């Protein structure tokens, strides 16, 4: 007799929790997006207008904007609803996100490619090509953390080296991750929704190869011009002494494979065991994945020799900065995602109307550009899910008759994360590392000028060839 009563009670509790955690995006004004906009503008402007304040108080600024959403929302919609939304964002989005970044940052930071390459046009282009390929095997974060420091050392004697880091962000931190679900979080979410692992490889290989080839060609031409301009001046002193190439910290390679295995396990295994947290279900496989990822990162700290990390110039600053800023982004983005999910019933209805023609058929080019444009300022993983669901949400149908639409959504989410520093987490980490190594990286708007000049023409050509 007690069993049915307990089941009924549990069911009622689950319904109540779901009611608490569900935010009706159709009832939200666009004004709820102001804290998110404030957070983005702070990242863009404060390093320019108040650099000392930003350097010392970036965490406090992030906390201010998070509270600017949470406090008014709690007053108007109830503490329970606000608390459930924040906890849900933390448990199901932020924690898996930051734990994976922590593991990849820590493990990759223990792999040291020693020696000194001389970063001329051919060497740099080959380096970017290898990094772009590697990004789909170990993720954009893993590839970025393994390769950015050797690339910086190879070019530390160059008078012009900013473009090297900018193109590294374009290719290794973003575009190169489009070939597998391991490459970038949006594709991993698609994998969890039922998109085949190798469907991504087969269907995105042509557009990814096209975009990467254009970017590599543009880089080679630009680097050659700047290399020849440098040749006219006195030869600079190379601060890194010549030495043969040597890979150290090899104990981290199986740990890196372990992270990949943990992610695959969570996507392929269905335990049927889950706990309810405010109406959302945390599965055993997801929890085990996060624990394994955290454990592998900690194991790397224990097993890696200190001198290998020291040789990499490893420090916690970049991941700490990302953790603080993205915590606020994941909180302030809550109403923006809710409004998008409301579809035509919400204040983002014009966006919904823009992706369909008069017959209700998808406009593929608009899916590519809208998914990409929003992914460049919102988190690209939930943005991918929004447009995935706008296109029907049925993985089998999207992989079949609507394959081109799914290709456009996938490519837009991955490629256009490169448009801004905040479009993808590795962008920010590479930026922080490069600045600490003395590279005069462009400001938020300076980087945007680079992406508008280089990436947008490439994406327009990709639209004409693949998505028109």
C-alpha positions as CSV (number, residue, x, y, z in Angstrom):
1,X,0.0,0.0,0.0
2,X,2.9,2.3,0.8
3,X,4.4,1.9,-2.7
4,X,1.7,3.6,-4.7
5,X,1.3,6.4,-2.2
6,X,5.1,7.1,-2.3
7,X,5.0,7.0,-6.1
8,X,2.1,9.4,-6.2
9,X,3.9,11.7,-3.7
10,X,7.1,11.6,-5.8
11,X,5.1,12.3,-8.9
12,X,3.4,15.3,-7.4
13,X,6.8,16.6,-6.1
14,X,8.3,16.2,-9.5
15,X,5.4,18.1,-11.1
16,X,5.8,20.8,-8.6
17,X,9.5,21.0,-9.1
18,X,9.1,21.1,-12.9
19,X,6.6,24.0,-12.5
20,X,9.2,25.9,-10.4
21,X,12.1,25.4,-12.7
22,X,10.1,26.0,-15.9
23,X,10.3,29.6,-17.0
24,X,7.7,30.8,-19.4
25,X,9.8,32.7,-21.9
26,X,6.7,34.0,-23.7
27,X,5.9,36.2,-20.7
28,X,9.4,37.7,-20.4
29,X,10.2,41.1,-21.7
30,X,13.4,41.7,-23.6
31,X,14.4,44.0,-20.7
32,X,15.4,40.8,-18.8
33,X,18.2,40.5,-21.3
34,X,19.8,43.7,-19.9
35,X,22.0,42.0,-17.3
36,X,23.3,39.7,-20.0
37,X,24.0,42.7,-22.3
38,X,25.7,44.5,-19.4
39,X,27.9,41.5,-18.8
40,X,28.9,41.4,-22.5
41,X,29.5,45.1,-22.6
42,X,31.6,44.9,-19.4
43,X,33.8,42.3,-21.1
44,X,34.1,44.4,-24.2
45,X,34.6,47.9,-22.7
46,X,36.1,47.7,-19.2
47,X,39.5,46.4,-20.3
48,X,39.7,49.5,-22.5
49,X,38.2,52.2,-20.3
50,X,39.1,50.9,-16.8
51,X,41.9,48.3,-17.3
52,X,43.1,48.4,-13.6
53,X,39.5,48.0,-12.3
54,X,38.9,45.1,-14.7
55,X,42.1,43.4,-13.8
56,X,41.4,43.5,-10.0
57,X,37.6,43.4,-9.9
58,X,36.4,41.3,-12.9
59,X,34.9,38.8,-10.5
60,X,33.0,41.5,-8.6
61,X,31.7,42.9,-11.9
62,X,30.5,39.5,-13.0
63,X,28.8,39.0,-9.6
64,X,27.0,42.4,-9.9
65,X,25.5,41.5,-13.3
66,X,24.5,38.0,-12.0
67,X,22.7,39.6,-9.1
68,X,21.2,42.2,-11.4
69,X,19.2,39.4,-12.9
70,X,18.6,37.1,-9.9
71,X,17.4,39.6,-7.3
72,X,14.7,41.3,-9.5
73,X,13.6,37.9,-10.9
74,X,13.3,36.5,-7.4
75,X,11.2,39.5,-6.3
76,X,8.8,39.3,-9.3
77,X,8.7,35.5,-9.9
78,X,9.5,34.1,-6.5
79,X,12.6,33.0,-4.7
80,X,11.8,29.3,-5.5
81,X,11.7,29.9,-9.3
82,X,14.8,32.0,-9.3
83,X,16.7,29.5,-7.1
84,X,15.6,26.6,-9.3
85,X,16.7,28.4,-12.5
86,X,20.2,29.2,-11.0
87,X,20.7,25.7,-9.6
88,X,19.6,24.1,-12.9
89,X,22.0,26.3,-14.9
90,X,24.8,25.4,-12.4
91,X,24.2,21.7,-12.2
92,X,23.2,20.9,-15.8
93,X,25.2,23.5,-17.8
94,X,27.9,25.4,-15.9
95,X,29.5,22.6,-13.8
96,X,29.8,20.1,-16.7
97,X,31.2,22.9,-18.8
98,X,33.8,24.2,-16.3
99,X,34.8,20.7,-15.1
100,X,35.5,19.7,-18.7
101,X,37.5,22.9,-19.3
102,X,39.4,22.4,-16.0
103,X,40.4,18.8,-17.0
104,X,41.4,19.7,-20.5
105,X,43.3,22.9,-19.3
106,X,45.1,20.9,-16.6
107,X,45.9,17.9,-18.6
108,X,47.0,19.8,-21.7
109,X,49.0,22.2,-19.5
110,X,51.1,19.2,-18.5
111,X,52.0,18.2,-22.0
112,X,55.1,20.2,-23.0
113,X,56.3,20.4,-26.6
114,X,59.9,21.5,-25.9
115,X,62.5,22.9,-28.3
116,X,62.1,25.9,-30.5
117,X,60.5,26.2,-33.9
118,X,61.1,29.3,-35.9
119,X,57.7,30.7,-36.9
120,X,57.9,31.5,-40.5
121,X,54.9,31.3,-42.9
122,X,55.3,27.6,-43.8
123,X,55.9,26.5,-40.2
124,X,53.0,28.6,-38.8
125,X,50.6,27.4,-41.5
126,X,51.5,23.8,-40.9
127,X,51.1,24.3,-37.2
128,X,47.6,25.8,-37.7
129,X,46.6,22.9,-40.0
130,X,47.7,20.3,-37.4
131,X,45.9,22.2,-34.7
132,X,42.7,22.3,-36.7
133,X,42.8,18.6,-37.3
134,X,43.6,17.9,-33.7
135,X,40.7,20.0,-32.5
136,X,38.1,17.5,-33.6
137,X,40.0,14.6,-31.9
138,X,40.6,16.1,-28.5
139,X,38.3,19.1,-28.5
140,X,39.0,22.8,-29.3
141,X,39.9,23.4,-25.7
142,X,42.4,20.5,-25.5
143,X,44.0,21.4,-28.9
144,X,44.2,25.0,-27.9
145,X,45.9,24.4,-24.6
146,X,48.4,21.9,-26.0
147,X,49.5,24.0,-29.0
148,X,49.1,27.7,-28.1
149,X,52.3,27.9,-25.9
150,X,54.6,26.2,-28.5
151,X,53.2,28.5,-31.2
152,X,53.8,31.6,-29.0
153,X,57.4,30.4,-28.4
154,X,57.9,29.9,-32.1
155,X,56.9,33.5,-32.8
156,X,58.2,35.3,-29.8
157,X,61.0,36.8,-31.9
158,X,58.6,38.1,-34.5
159,X,57.8,41.9,-34.6
160,X,54.3,41.0,-36.0
161,X,52.7,38.1,-34.2
162,X,49.2,39.2,-33.2
163,X,47.8,37.8,-36.4
164,X,49.2,34.3,-35.6
165,X,47.1,34.1,-32.4
166,X,44.0,35.6,-34.1
167,X,44.1,32.9,-36.8
168,X,44.9,30.3,-34.1
169,X,41.6,31.2,-32.5
170,X,39.8,31.1,-35.8
171,X,41.1,27.7,-36.8
172,X,42.1,25.7,-33.7
173,X,39.7,27.1,-31.1
174,X,36.7,27.0,-33.4
175,X,36.5,25.9,-37.0
176,X,38.6,22.8,-36.6
177,X,36.3,21.3,-34.0
178,X,33.4,20.8,-36.4
179,X,34.2,17.2,-37.5
180,X,33.2,15.2,-34.4
181,X,30.9,15.5,-31.4
182,X,34.0,15.6,-29.3
183,X,35.2,18.8,-31.0
184,X,32.7,21.3,-29.7
185,X,29.9,21.3,-27.1
186,X,27.0,22.0,-29.6
187,X,27.9,18.9,-31.6
188,X,28.1,16.8,-28.4
189,X,24.6,18.0,-27.5
190,X,23.5,16.9,-31.0
191,X,25.0,13.5,-30.4
192,X,23.1,13.2,-27.2
193,X,19.9,14.1,-29.1
194,X,20.4,11.2,-31.5
195,X,22.7,12.6,-34.2
196,X,25.1,9.9,-35.4
197,X,28.7,10.3,-34.3
198,X,30.1,9.9,-37.8
199,X,27.2,11.7,-39.4
200,X,28.9,14.9,-38.2
201,X,32.2,13.8,-39.8
202,X,30.7,12.9,-43.1
203,X,28.3,15.8,-43.6
204,X,30.4,18.7,-42.1
205,X,33.7,17.6,-43.7
206,X,33.1,19.5,-47.0
207,X,32.2,22.8,-45.5
208,X,34.8,22.5,-42.8
209,X,37.5,21.7,-45.3
210,X,36.4,24.6,-47.5
211,X,36.4,27.2,-44.6
212,X,39.7,25.9,-43.2
213,X,41.4,25.9,-46.6
214,X,40.4,29.5,-47.2
215,X,41.5,30.6,-43.8
216,X,44.9,28.8,-44.1
217,X,45.5,30.4,-47.5
218,X,44.6,33.9,-46.2
219,X,46.9,33.3,-43.2
220,X,49.8,32.1,-45.4
221,X,49.5,35.2,-47.6
222,X,49.3,37.6,-44.7
223,X,52.1,35.9,-42.7
224,X,54.3,36.0,-45.8
225,X,53.7,39.7,-46.3
226,X,54.5,40.5,-42.7
227,X,57.5,38.1,-42.7
228,X,59.0,40.0,-45.6
229,X,58.3,43.3,-44.0
230,X,60.2,42.2,-40.9
231,X,63.1,41.1,-43.0
232,X,63.8,44.7,-43.9
233,X,64.7,45.6,-40.3
234,X,67.4,44.5,-37.9
235,X,67.0,40.8,-36.9
236,X,65.3,40.6,-33.5
237,X,66.8,38.5,-30.7
238,X,65.0,35.2,-30.2
239,X,64.3,34.9,-26.4
240,X,63.9,31.1,-26.8
241,X,67.2,29.3,-27.3
242,X,67.4,26.8,-30.1
243,X,66.8,23.2,-29.1
244,X,65.5,20.1,-30.7
245,X,61.8,19.3,-30.4
246,X,60.9,17.0,-27.5
247,X,57.5,16.0,-26.1
248,X,57.3,15.7,-22.4
249,X,54.6,15.1,-19.9
250,X,53.5,11.9,-21.8
251,X,51.7,10.6,-18.7
252,X,49.0,13.1,-19.7
253,X,48.2,11.5,-23.0
254,X,46.3,8.5,-21.6
255,X,44.5,11.0,-19.2
256,X,43.4,13.0,-22.3
257,X,42.1,9.8,-23.9
258,X,40.3,9.1,-20.6
259,X,38.4,12.4,-20.8
260,X,37.4,11.5,-24.4
261,X,36.3,8.1,-23.2
262,X,34.2,9.6,-20.3
263,X,32.4,11.8,-22.8
264,X,31.7,9.0,-25.1
265,X,30.5,6.8,-22.2
266,X,27.9,9.4,-21.2
267,X,26.6,9.6,-24.7
268,X,26.5,5.9,-25.5
269,X,25.5,4.3,-22.1
270,X,21.9,4.6,-20.9
271,X,21.8,3.5,-17.2
272,X,18.1,4.3,-16.6
273,X,19.2,5.7,-13.2
274,X,18.6,9.4,-12.5
275,X,17.9,11.8,-9.7
276,X,15.5,14.7,-10.0
277,X,16.8,18.2,-9.3
278,X,14.0,20.8,-9.6
279,X,12.3,18.8,-12.3
280,X,15.4,18.2,-14.3
281,X,16.9,14.7,-14.3
282,X,20.6,14.1,-13.6
283,X,21.5,10.7,-14.9
284,X,24.0,8.3,-13.5
285,X,26.1,8.4,-16.6
286,X,26.2,12.3,-16.6
287,X,27.2,12.4,-13.0
288,X,29.8,9.7,-13.5
289,X,31.2,11.5,-16.5
290,X,31.7,14.7,-14.5
291,X,33.3,12.8,-11.6
292,X,35.7,11.0,-14.0
293,X,36.6,14.2,-15.8
294,X,37.3,16.0,-12.5
295,X,39.3,13.0,-11.2
296,X,41.4,12.8,-14.4
297,X,42.2,16.5,-14.1
298,X,43.3,16.1,-10.4
299,X,45.3,13.0,-11.4
300,X,47.2,15.0,-13.9
301,X,48.1,17.5,-11.2
302,X,49.5,14.6,-9.1
303,X,51.4,12.7,-11.9
304,X,52.8,15.6,-13.9
305,X,56.3,16.7,-13.0
306,X,56.4,20.3,-11.8
307,X,59.2,21.2,-14.2
308,X,57.0,20.2,-17.2
309,X,54.3,22.6,-16.1
310,X,56.9,25.3,-15.3
311,X,58.3,24.9,-18.8
312,X,54.8,25.5,-20.2
313,X,54.5,28.6,-18.0
314,X,51.4,26.9,-16.6
315,X,49.3,29.1,-14.3
316,X,45.7,29.1,-13.0
317,X,44.9,32.7,-14.1
318,X,43.3,31.9,-17.5
319,X,41.0,29.1,-16.2
320,X,40.1,31.2,-13.1
321,X,39.1,34.1,-15.3
322,X,37.0,32.0,-17.5
323,X,35.3,30.3,-14.5
324,X,34.3,33.7,-13.0
325,X,33.1,35.3,-16.2
326,X,31.2,32.3,-17.5
327,X,29.5,31.7,-14.2
328,X,27.9,35.1,-14.6
329,X,27.2,34.5,-18.3
330,X,25.5,31.2,-17.6
331,X,23.2,33.0,-15.0
332,X,22.4,36.1,-17.0
333,X,21.8,34.0,-20.1
334,X,18.8,32.2,-18.4
335,X,16.1,34.7,-19.6
336,X,17.6,35.1,-23.0
337,X,17.5,31.3,-23.6
338,X,13.9,31.2,-22.2
339,X,12.8,33.9,-24.6
340,X,14.4,32.0,-27.6
341,X,12.8,28.8,-26.5
342,X,9.3,30.4,-26.5
343,X,9.7,30.6,-30.3
344,X,6.9,32.5,-32.1
345,X,5.1,33.1,-28.8
346,X,7.9,35.1,-27.3
347,X,9.5,38.5,-28.0
348,X,12.1,36.7,-30.3
349,X,9.3,35.9,-32.8
350,X,10.9,37.9,-35.6
351,X,13.9,35.5,-35.4
352,X,11.7,32.5,-35.6
353,X,9.9,33.9,-38.6
354,X,13.2,34.7,-40.3
355,X,14.2,31.0,-40.6
356,X,11.1,29.8,-42.5
357,X,9.6,30.7,-45.9
358,X,5.9,31.3,-46.7
359,X,5.4,27.6,-47.1
360,X,6.9,26.8,-43.7
361,X,10.0,25.3,-45.2
362,X,13.4,26.0,-43.6
363,X,15.6,28.8,-45.1
364,X,18.9,27.0,-44.8
365,X,21.1,30.1,-45.1
366,X,19.1,31.9,-42.3
367,X,19.6,28.9,-40.0
368,X,23.4,29.1,-40.6
369,X,23.6,32.8,-40.0
370,X,21.1,33.2,-37.1
371,X,22.5,30.2,-35.3
372,X,26.0,31.5,-35.8
373,X,25.2,35.2,-35.0
374,X,23.6,34.2,-31.7
375,X,26.3,31.7,-30.9
376,X,28.9,34.4,-31.2
377,X,27.4,36.3,-28.2
378,X,25.3,33.6,-26.4
379,X,26.5,30.2,-25.3
380,X,26.7,28.2,-28.5
381,X,25.5,24.9,-26.9
382,X,21.9,26.0,-25.9
383,X,21.7,28.2,-29.0
384,X,22.3,25.0,-31.1
385,X,19.5,23.3,-29.2
386,X,17.1,26.1,-29.8
387,X,17.5,26.0,-33.6
388,X,17.7,22.2,-33.5
389,X,14.2,22.2,-32.0
390,X,13.0,25.0,-34.3
391,X,13.9,22.7,-37.2
392,X,11.7,20.0,-35.7
393,X,13.9,18.4,-33.0
394,X,13.7,14.9,-34.6
395,X,17.3,13.7,-35.2
396,X,16.4,11.1,-37.7
397,X,14.3,13.6,-39.8
398,X,17.1,16.2,-39.5
399,X,19.8,13.7,-40.6
400,X,17.6,12.7,-43.6
401,X,15.3,15.1,-45.5
402,X,16.6,18.1,-43.6
403,X,20.3,17.2,-43.6
404,X,21.3,20.5,-45.1
405,X,19.5,22.4,-42.4
406,X,21.2,20.4,-39.7
407,X,24.5,21.0,-41.4
408,X,23.8,24.7,-41.4
409,X,22.9,24.7,-37.7
410,X,25.9,22.7,-36.7
411,X,28.4,24.7,-38.8
412,X,26.9,28.0,-37.7
413,X,27.2,27.1,-34.0
414,X,30.8,25.9,-34.3
415,X,32.3,28.3,-36.9
416,X,30.8,31.6,-35.7
417,X,31.9,31.0,-32.1
418,X,35.1,32.5,-33.6
419,X,33.5,35.9,-34.3
420,X,34.0,37.3,-30.7
421,X,36.3,36.5,-27.8
422,X,33.2,35.3,-25.8
423,X,31.8,33.1,-28.6
424,X,33.7,30.0,-27.3
425,X,35.5,29.4,-24.0
426,X,38.9,28.5,-25.7
427,X,39.0,31.9,-27.3
428,X,39.1,33.6,-23.9
429,X,41.7,31.1,-22.6
430,X,44.0,31.6,-25.6
431,X,43.6,35.4,-25.2
432,X,44.5,35.3,-21.5
433,X,47.6,33.1,-22.2
434,X,48.8,35.3,-25.1
435,X,48.4,38.5,-23.1
436,X,50.4,37.0,-20.2
437,X,53.1,36.1,-22.7
438,X,53.4,39.7,-23.8
439,X,51.4,39.6,-27.1
440,X,49.6,42.9,-27.8
441,X,46.3,41.2,-28.4
442,X,43.5,43.4,-29.9
443,X,40.7,44.6,-27.7
444,X,37.2,43.1,-27.9
445,X,36.2,45.4,-30.8
446,X,39.7,45.1,-32.3
447,X,39.3,41.4,-32.5
448,X,35.8,41.9,-33.9
449,X,37.3,43.9,-36.7
450,X,39.6,41.0,-37.5
451,X,36.7,38.6,-37.6
452,X,34.5,40.8,-39.7
453,X,37.4,41.4,-42.2
454,X,38.5,37.7,-42.4
455,X,35.7,35.4,-41.2
456,X,32.6,37.0,-42.6
457,X,33.8,36.8,-46.3
458,X,34.7,33.1,-45.7
459,X,31.3,32.4,-44.2
460,X,29.6,34.3,-47.1
461,X,31.4,32.1,-49.6
462,X,30.5,29.0,-47.6
463,X,26.8,30.1,-47.7
464,X,26.9,30.4,-51.5
465,X,28.5,27.1,-52.0
466,X,26.8,24.9,-49.4
467,X,23.7,26.7,-48.0
468,X,22.2,28.9,-50.7
